[in-house]
């Protein structure tokens, strides 16, 4: 019964993901809720944390930032409880993004910094760039004077703060039009066969 119930939760999760990909967000939430129920019944803590994060993502897509934040915080607590470092980093990132979306940049900075530290420590290939981009947006909103103070309150040492801010600046240099709020300065158009350059 336990294996069958776990497979059922997995299948429900897959259906929910497909519904989300198709833009059927309300239906996706219903399937995720059923999958959460199955994961709780079987005691599958890992799947439960992942599912709660997925629910938070759908709620974010729907624009319900408060509910999304609650779901991601619950997923974060679950990931911490089971020792899933990548899950912790991902949920810290999600929480940080939502805080930034809510214009709570001062709260987002330490959360994003903690996520980045974990991602770099475990050698994650994807994730650090997104976190650095979010930190650059926080830096733009708060100003460079506030960033070291917030990072120090988050427990980072001076050398780590300097390294993180250097990474933020490097990220900003890669996307200068985003930093200044301008649109991309050019548009690539497909070449027409036979047209001269």
N, C-alpha and C positions, 0 to 999 in steps of 0.2 A: 504493500500500500504506500509506503514512504517513497519508494522510487517512482511509482506511477504518479504520485502527487507532485513530486519535484519536476517530473517531465511535463506534467500539466501546467505548472507555473511557468516553465520555460516556454512552452507553446503559446500560452497566453501573452507572455512578454514579446514573443516574436510577432504575434498578430498586432499587438499594440504598436510596436515599432513600424510595422507596415502601414497601419492607419495614420500614424504621425507623419510618415514620409509622404503619404497621399494628401496631407493637409486636413485629415479628419480628426481634429484635436479632441473634440468631445468624446468620440468613440475610442480614441486611444486612451484617454483617461479611464474610461470604464474597464477596458481590458487590463490596463496596468493595475487598477484597484483589485480586480479579481486575482491577478498574479500575486499581488502583495498578500492577499488573504491566504492563498496557497502557500506562499513562502513562510508566512507566520505559522501556519498549521504544521508545517514540516520542520520548523526550526532552522531553515536555511538562511542564516544570518548574512552570508555574502550576497546571495540573490536579493534579499530584502533591501540591503543597502543600495545595490545597483538599481533596483526598481524604484526606490524612493527618489534617487537622483534623476531617473528618467521622468518620473511624475513632475519633479521640480522643473525639468526642462520644458515639458509641455505647458506647465503653468506659466513659465517665463514667456513661451511663444504666444500664449493667450494674453499676455500683458498683466497678469496677476502677480506682481512682484512680491507682495507680502506672503501669499501662499507658497510661491516658488521658494522664497527664502526659508520658510518653515520646513518645506520638504527637503531642501538641500542641507539644512542644519541637522535634520533627523538622519539623513543619509551619512553625513559627516560623523555624527556620533556613532552610528553603526560601523562605519569603516574603522574608526579609532578602536572600538570595542574588539573587533576581530583582528586588528593589527595589519590591515590592508593599506600599506603606505601609498601605493598609487591611487587607491580610492580616496584616501585622506587628501592627497594633493589635488585630485580632480574636484572634490567637493569644496575644498578651500577656494579653489579657482572659481567655481560656480558661485559661491557665497560672495567672494570679492567682486565678481562681475555684477551681481545683483545690487550690492551696496553701492557700487559706482553708478549703476543705472538709476539708483534712487538718490543720487547726488550726495551720498554719504562717503565721500572720498577719503576722509580722515580715518574712517573705520575700515575702508577697503584696503588701504595701504598695508597694514600689518598682516591682514589675512592673505593678501596676494604675495607678500614677501615670504610668509611661511610656506605657501604652496610652491613658490619658486625654489626655495631652499630644498624642499623634498624632491622636486623634479630633478634638480641638478645633482643631488646626492645619489639618486638611483639611476642616473644616466638616461632619463626619458628623452626620446628623440623629439616627440611632439609635446607641446604644452608650454615649455619655457617661453617661446616666442609670443604666444597669446598673452601670457601673464605679463611679460615685459611691455607689450603694447598697452595693456590695461594700466600698468604702473605709469607709463608715459602719459596717459590721459589724466591720471590722478595728479601727476607732477604738473601738468599744464594747468589744471584747475586750482591746485593748492599753492603752487609756487615752489621753487627749489628750496627756499628757506625753511619751509615746513617739513619737507620730506625727511631730512636727516633726523629731525626730532622725533617724528612718528616711527621711523625705522629703529631708532635707539630705544624707544618705549617698547617696541616689539621684541627687544632683546638682541638686536644685531650689534656686533662689535664695529668699531670705527672702520676697520679695514673692509669688513663685509659691506658696510654702508657705502663706502667709496666704490667698491666693485659693483654693487647693485646699481648705483646711480650711473656709473660708466656704461653698464649694459643697457640701461634705459636710454641714455644718450645715443648709443650705437643703434638701438632699435629706431629711435626717432630719425636718425640720419638716413635710414633705409626707406622711410616713408615721409619725406618732407612735406608733401601736400596734405597729409593727414594731420600733421602737427599744426599747420597754420590754418586748418579749417577750409582750405581751398579744395576744389575738385582736381582730379587728375589733369595735368596741364596739356594732355594730348589724347587723342582717340585713335586707336589703330583700326583701320578699315581693311576689309579683305581685298586682296588684289583681284582685279577683273582680268580674266584671260584675254591676252591680245592687247591690253592697254599698255601704252608706253610710259616709262617712268619719268 
